[in-house]
Amino acid sequence: MIKVLGMIMTIGGAIALVMGVLGIFGSIGLMLSPWALTIIGVVFFFAGISLIKRRKDTDVIEQENHQ
C-alpha cells in the first residue's frame, strides 16, 4: 500500500511539475499560479520517490512479523 501511495504521489508530482513549468514559460494557460503548482509538484515528486525508495511495503512487513 505504501508503494502504491508513493507511485501516485510521484506521478501526480511529475504532472504538476510539468504543468507548472509550462505555465511559467507561458506555453499553457492555467487557472492556478504556475509557481505554486511547480513548488507543489516538486514536493510531491520527491516525497513519492522517497516513499518508494526508503519504505518497505505493508505486505513485506506483515510477512516478516509472521516468521
LINQUIKA-V74432 format. One record per residue. N is the residue number from 0. RES is the residue in one letter. OMEGA is omega in whole degrees, -180 to 180 (* if undefined). Layout:
[[N RES OMEGA] [N RES OMEGA]]
//
This chain:
[[0 M -180] [1 I 179] [2 K 179] [3 V 177] [4 L 177] [5 G 178] [6 M 179] [7 I 179] [8 M 180] [9 T -180] [10 I 178] [11 G 178] [12 G 178] [13 A 178] [14 I 179] [15 A 179] [16 L 180] [17 V 180] [18 M 178] [19 G 180] [20 V 177] [21 L 177] [22 G 179] [23 I -178] [24 F 173] [25 G -179] [26 S -177] [27 I 178] [28 G -178] [29 L 176] [30 M -180] [31 L 175] [32 S -179] [33 P 179] [34 W 179] [35 A 179] [36 L 179] [37 T 180] [38 I 178] [39 I 178] [40 G 178] [41 V -179] [42 V -179] [43 F -179] [44 F -179] [45 F 176] [46 A 178] [47 G 178] [48 I -179] [49 S 175] [50 L -179] [51 I -175] [52 K -167] [53 R -173] [54 R 171] [55 K 178] [56 D -177] [57 T 178] [58 D 180] [59 V 179] [60 I 179] [61 E 179] [62 Q 179] [63 E -180] [64 N -179] [65 H -178] [66 Q *]]
//
